[in-house]
Amino acid sequence: MLLLSLDTTTPVGSVALLRNTVLLSEVNCDSSLTYSERLLPALHYILETQGLESRDIDAFALAVGPGSFTGIRIGVSTIKSLALASGKLVAPVSSLDAYAMKLHMDRGERLVCPFLDAKKGEVYSALFESQGGQIKEIIAQGAYSPDDILSRLPSNRIIGFIGNGVSVYREKIVSTLKDKARLSSRTLFIAREVGLLGNKALKDNRGVQSGDVKPLYFRKSQAEEKHQ
């Protein structure tokens, strides 16, 4: 199965092409350019270098959030258009799930806490644990104050942290968990992990039609708050 996956939930965006679980091509870009400017060229590059057209793709995977409202909307609309035109299924993936997989695969961390800067003094976060080859959600995904999520974490176990919120709240993480905190220096590109999670979802018959792809928000956007 040829699977095209993408992540636009933060400025650190990426696009990947996988054949089942094998990575064939990947474009990673941390740029000040908007996704309106850089996403379609990245998709075109992936397909062109593999000698493919969009109709050759068997399915799609997408990080639907949480993250930047604008980035999520562009990613969702792009994948919905591609899936609608081709009639192929989409596997929606949580960006937090993808970060947890990335850190577990790269460093073998047993407990992983993604920490994404949600602005307004909040983070998108959760706690995951590797159990029997599966990554289980231990603390629910959501928007938290840093103090709130950190107070919920076990203080006697080593926990790996990953995400753009780690640099923002580094001192708070370390002062709370002391030597139990492991702050990842890995890149934050997750299209490959989105693809791997999407591949599993599709095999488990959890793919959806283009019209059923929904963004994953844990709070209202600034624009929605203004219109209340």
C-alpha beads as a LAMMPS data file, in Angstrom:
LAMMPS data file: protein, C-alpha beads

228 atoms
227 bonds

1 atom types
1 bond types

-500.0 500.0 xlo xhi
-500.0 500.0 ylo yhi
-500.0 500.0 zlo zhi

Masses

1 110.0

Atoms # bond

1 1 1 0.000 0.000 0.000
2 1 1 1.343 3.394 -1.007
3 1 1 0.514 5.854 1.754
4 1 1 1.007 9.617 1.616
5 1 1 1.156 11.246 5.042
6 1 1 1.583 14.799 6.233
7 1 1 1.841 16.944 9.318
8 1 1 1.044 20.662 9.340
9 1 1 0.195 21.018 13.030
10 1 1 3.273 23.168 13.828
11 1 1 5.697 25.250 11.720
12 1 1 7.935 22.147 11.712
13 1 1 6.040 20.469 8.897
14 1 1 6.692 17.306 6.939
15 1 1 5.376 15.096 4.168
16 1 1 6.226 11.415 3.747
17 1 1 5.561 8.573 1.353
18 1 1 5.524 5.018 2.687
19 1 1 5.000 1.621 1.144
20 1 1 3.298 -0.130 4.027
21 1 1 5.789 0.585 6.849
22 1 1 8.827 1.351 4.685
23 1 1 9.707 5.031 4.238
24 1 1 10.305 5.833 0.558
25 1 1 10.624 9.599 0.604
26 1 1 10.285 12.469 3.052
27 1 1 10.309 16.266 2.917
28 1 1 10.964 18.098 6.192
29 1 1 10.863 21.856 6.538
30 1 1 11.016 24.237 9.493
31 1 1 10.239 27.488 7.720
32 1 1 8.675 30.903 8.160
33 1 1 6.823 30.332 4.879
34 1 1 3.136 29.569 5.266
35 1 1 1.760 26.141 4.414
36 1 1 -0.161 27.789 1.604
37 1 1 3.249 28.510 0.072
38 1 1 5.171 25.335 0.835
39 1 1 2.795 22.383 1.198
40 1 1 1.838 21.802 -2.440
41 1 1 5.464 22.094 -3.682
42 1 1 6.472 19.510 -1.063
43 1 1 3.716 17.139 -2.186
44 1 1 4.681 17.657 -5.817
45 1 1 8.342 16.927 -5.038
46 1 1 7.495 13.692 -3.221
47 1 1 5.402 12.407 -6.102
48 1 1 7.694 13.623 -8.887
49 1 1 10.863 12.090 -7.436
50 1 1 9.093 8.739 -7.122
51 1 1 7.632 8.917 -10.625
52 1 1 4.103 8.942 -9.264
53 1 1 0.891 10.891 -9.661
54 1 1 -1.699 11.521 -6.987
55 1 1 -3.963 8.814 -8.438
56 1 1 -1.233 6.236 -7.676
57 1 1 -1.582 6.795 -3.934
58 1 1 -3.600 4.077 -2.201
59 1 1 -4.470 5.984 0.980
60 1 1 -3.646 9.059 3.025
61 1 1 -2.711 9.763 6.639
62 1 1 -2.921 13.135 8.306
63 1 1 -2.048 14.678 11.658
64 1 1 -5.410 16.315 12.420
65 1 1 -4.235 18.040 15.604
66 1 1 -3.770 19.283 18.144
67 1 1 -1.590 22.192 17.113
68 1 1 -1.799 25.374 15.072
69 1 1 -5.401 26.064 14.013
70 1 1 -4.294 27.514 10.674
71 1 1 -1.859 24.699 9.926
72 1 1 -4.429 22.047 10.810
73 1 1 -7.072 23.639 8.583
74 1 1 -4.696 23.733 5.602
75 1 1 -3.628 20.132 6.136
76 1 1 -7.204 18.907 6.493
77 1 1 -8.444 20.766 3.424
78 1 1 -5.510 19.541 1.319
79 1 1 -5.929 15.882 2.224
80 1 1 -9.701 16.062 1.896
81 1 1 -9.305 17.415 -1.641
82 1 1 -6.803 14.715 -2.628
83 1 1 -8.886 11.935 -1.064
84 1 1 -12.122 13.196 -2.619
85 1 1 -10.581 13.375 -6.083
86 1 1 -9.129 9.859 -5.820
87 1 1 -11.860 8.213 -3.751
88 1 1 -9.221 6.898 -1.350
89 1 1 -9.487 6.569 2.431
90 1 1 -7.847 8.800 5.030
91 1 1 -6.413 7.796 8.403
92 1 1 -6.705 10.718 10.862
93 1 1 -3.879 10.664 13.445
94 1 1 -3.300 12.649 16.628
95 1 1 -0.051 14.602 16.545
96 1 1 0.481 13.645 20.202
97 1 1 0.296 9.949 19.298
98 1 1 2.883 10.556 16.569
99 1 1 5.287 12.359 18.903
100 1 1 4.956 9.569 21.451
101 1 1 5.773 6.979 18.793
102 1 1 8.750 8.996 17.554
103 1 1 10.396 9.258 20.951
104 1 1 9.669 5.654 21.864
105 1 1 11.087 4.357 18.565
106 1 1 14.150 6.612 18.652
107 1 1 15.136 6.268 22.306
108 1 1 13.041 3.445 23.690
109 1 1 11.485 5.645 26.356
110 1 1 8.908 3.703 28.394
111 1 1 6.967 6.820 29.453
112 1 1 6.576 9.685 26.982
113 1 1 4.976 13.080 27.519
114 1 1 4.537 15.162 24.339
115 1 1 4.624 18.874 25.168
116 1 1 3.289 21.159 22.423
117 1 1 3.143 24.896 22.974
118 1 1 -0.549 25.836 22.727
119 1 1 0.105 29.528 23.499
120 1 1 -1.917 31.406 26.121
121 1 1 0.101 29.687 28.855
122 1 1 -1.079 26.187 27.897
123 1 1 0.329 23.046 26.330
124 1 1 -1.227 20.214 24.357
125 1 1 -0.095 17.141 26.200
126 1 1 -0.757 13.607 27.460
127 1 1 1.172 10.729 28.972
128 1 1 1.869 7.521 27.074
129 1 1 3.384 4.247 28.219
130 1 1 4.861 1.434 26.177
131 1 1 3.161 -1.816 27.181
132 1 1 3.769 -5.100 25.396
133 1 1 4.772 -3.469 22.143
134 1 1 1.823 -1.068 22.235
135 1 1 1.855 2.613 23.217
136 1 1 -1.019 3.227 25.624
137 1 1 -2.496 6.572 26.623
138 1 1 -2.233 6.887 30.421
139 1 1 -3.245 10.526 30.884
140 1 1 -5.832 11.817 28.428
141 1 1 -4.852 14.119 25.591
142 1 1 -5.925 17.712 26.052
143 1 1 -5.015 21.346 26.629
144 1 1 -3.427 21.801 30.055
145 1 1 -1.595 24.438 31.996
146 1 1 2.026 23.234 32.323
147 1 1 1.652 23.039 36.115
148 1 1 -1.499 20.935 35.792
149 1 1 -0.094 18.279 33.481
150 1 1 3.244 18.137 35.317
151 1 1 1.457 17.632 38.653
152 1 1 -0.312 14.580 37.193
153 1 1 2.893 12.820 36.121
154 1 1 4.522 10.137 38.286
155 1 1 7.476 11.688 40.087
156 1 1 9.328 8.412 40.637
157 1 1 9.715 7.313 37.015
158 1 1 11.817 8.508 34.104
159 1 1 9.716 10.382 31.546
160 1 1 10.763 11.457 28.068
161 1 1 9.533 14.831 26.800
162 1 1 9.256 15.878 23.161
163 1 1 7.666 18.793 21.312
164 1 1 8.074 22.506 20.746
165 1 1 6.806 23.197 24.263
166 1 1 9.864 21.530 25.797
167 1 1 12.135 24.491 25.061
168 1 1 9.460 26.941 26.223
169 1 1 8.887 25.221 29.574
170 1 1 12.274 23.526 30.064
171 1 1 12.955 25.080 33.480
172 1 1 9.489 24.209 34.779
173 1 1 9.778 20.593 33.603
174 1 1 13.200 20.117 35.182
175 1 1 12.304 21.862 38.444
176 1 1 9.236 19.629 38.797
177 1 1 10.648 16.229 37.809
178 1 1 14.325 16.818 38.587
179 1 1 16.544 14.002 37.298
180 1 1 13.529 11.965 36.112
181 1 1 12.960 14.287 33.132
182 1 1 14.547 13.355 29.816
183 1 1 14.295 16.236 27.342
184 1 1 14.548 15.091 23.732
185 1 1 16.780 16.895 21.263
186 1 1 15.332 14.949 18.330
187 1 1 13.854 16.767 15.364
188 1 1 10.116 17.384 15.496
189 1 1 9.256 16.113 12.015
190 1 1 6.563 13.435 12.392
191 1 1 5.139 12.660 8.923
192 1 1 6.814 9.222 9.032
193 1 1 5.221 8.407 12.388
194 1 1 1.870 9.741 11.157
195 1 1 2.234 7.351 8.229
196 1 1 3.068 4.373 10.435
197 1 1 0.103 5.065 12.706
198 1 1 -2.087 5.665 9.672
199 1 1 -1.015 2.385 8.119
200 1 1 -2.073 0.514 11.251
201 1 1 -5.382 2.386 11.412
202 1 1 -6.163 1.492 7.816
203 1 1 -5.320 -2.173 8.417
204 1 1 -7.693 -2.071 11.393
205 1 1 -10.442 -0.653 9.137
206 1 1 -10.351 2.742 10.857
207 1 1 -9.888 4.754 7.681
208 1 1 -12.565 7.328 6.838
209 1 1 -13.967 8.938 3.711
210 1 1 -12.753 12.437 2.826
211 1 1 -15.951 14.073 4.074
212 1 1 -15.484 12.520 7.511
213 1 1 -12.013 13.952 8.177
214 1 1 -12.295 16.331 11.139
215 1 1 -9.670 18.488 12.849
216 1 1 -8.741 17.622 16.429
217 1 1 -9.063 20.745 18.554
218 1 1 -8.920 20.837 22.343
219 1 1 -10.088 24.433 22.605
220 1 1 -11.705 27.132 20.488
221 1 1 -9.652 29.237 18.106
222 1 1 -9.082 32.927 18.793
223 1 1 -11.495 33.802 15.999
224 1 1 -14.213 31.597 17.515
225 1 1 -13.670 33.126 20.948
226 1 1 -14.076 36.639 19.516
227 1 1 -17.456 35.731 18.008
228 1 1 -18.907 34.315 21.212

Bonds

1 1 1 2
2 1 2 3
3 1 3 4
4 1 4 5
5 1 5 6
6 1 6 7
7 1 7 8
8 1 8 9
9 1 9 10
10 1 10 11
11 1 11 12
12 1 12 13
13 1 13 14
14 1 14 15
15 1 15 16
16 1 16 17
17 1 17 18
18 1 18 19
19 1 19 20
20 1 20 21
21 1 21 22
22 1 22 23
23 1 23 24
24 1 24 25
25 1 25 26
26 1 26 27
27 1 27 28
28 1 28 29
29 1 29 30
30 1 30 31
31 1 31 32
32 1 32 33
33 1 33 34
34 1 34 35
35 1 35 36
36 1 36 37
37 1 37 38
38 1 38 39
39 1 39 40
40 1 40 41
41 1 41 42
42 1 42 43
43 1 43 44
44 1 44 45
45 1 45 46
46 1 46 47
47 1 47 48
48 1 48 49
49 1 49 50
50 1 50 51
51 1 51 52
52 1 52 53
53 1 53 54
54 1 54 55
55 1 55 56
56 1 56 57
57 1 57 58
58 1 58 59
59 1 59 60
60 1 60 61
61 1 61 62
62 1 62 63
63 1 63 64
64 1 64 65
65 1 65 66
66 1 66 67
67 1 67 68
68 1 68 69
69 1 69 70
70 1 70 71
71 1 71 72
72 1 72 73
73 1 73 74
74 1 74 75
75 1 75 76
76 1 76 77
77 1 77 78
78 1 78 79
79 1 79 80
80 1 80 81
81 1 81 82
82 1 82 83
83 1 83 84
84 1 84 85
85 1 85 86
86 1 86 87
87 1 87 88
88 1 88 89
89 1 89 90
90 1 90 91
91 1 91 92
92 1 92 93
93 1 93 94
94 1 94 95
95 1 95 96
96 1 96 97
97 1 97 98
98 1 98 99
99 1 99 100
100 1 100 101
101 1 101 102
102 1 102 103
103 1 103 104
104 1 104 105
105 1 105 106
106 1 106 107
107 1 107 108
108 1 108 109
109 1 109 110
110 1 110 111
111 1 111 112
112 1 112 113
113 1 113 114
114 1 114 115
115 1 115 116
116 1 116 117
117 1 117 118
118 1 118 119
119 1 119 120
120 1 120 121
121 1 121 122
122 1 122 123
123 1 123 124
124 1 124 125
125 1 125 126
126 1 126 127
127 1 127 128
128 1 128 129
129 1 129 130
130 1 130 131
131 1 131 132
132 1 132 133
133 1 133 134
134 1 134 135
135 1 135 136
136 1 136 137
137 1 137 138
138 1 138 139
139 1 139 140
140 1 140 141
141 1 141 142
142 1 142 143
143 1 143 144
144 1 144 145
145 1 145 146
146 1 146 147
147 1 147 148
148 1 148 149
149 1 149 150
150 1 150 151
151 1 151 152
152 1 152 153
153 1 153 154
154 1 154 155
155 1 155 156
156 1 156 157
157 1 157 158
158 1 158 159
159 1 159 160
160 1 160 161
161 1 161 162
162 1 162 163
163 1 163 164
164 1 164 165
165 1 165 166
166 1 166 167
167 1 167 168
168 1 168 169
169 1 169 170
170 1 170 171
171 1 171 172
172 1 172 173
173 1 173 174
174 1 174 175
175 1 175 176
176 1 176 177
177 1 177 178
178 1 178 179
179 1 179 180
180 1 180 181
181 1 181 182
182 1 182 183
183 1 183 184
184 1 184 185
185 1 185 186
186 1 186 187
187 1 187 188
188 1 188 189
189 1 189 190
190 1 190 191
191 1 191 192
192 1 192 193
193 1 193 194
194 1 194 195
195 1 195 196
196 1 196 197
197 1 197 198
198 1 198 199
199 1 199 200
200 1 200 201
201 1 201 202
202 1 202 203
203 1 203 204
204 1 204 205
205 1 205 206
206 1 206 207
207 1 207 208
208 1 208 209
209 1 209 210
210 1 210 211
211 1 211 212
212 1 212 213
213 1 213 214
214 1 214 215
215 1 215 216
216 1 216 217
217 1 217 218
218 1 218 219
219 1 219 220
220 1 220 221
221 1 221 222
222 1 222 223
223 1 223 224
224 1 224 225
225 1 225 226
226 1 226 227
227 1 227 228
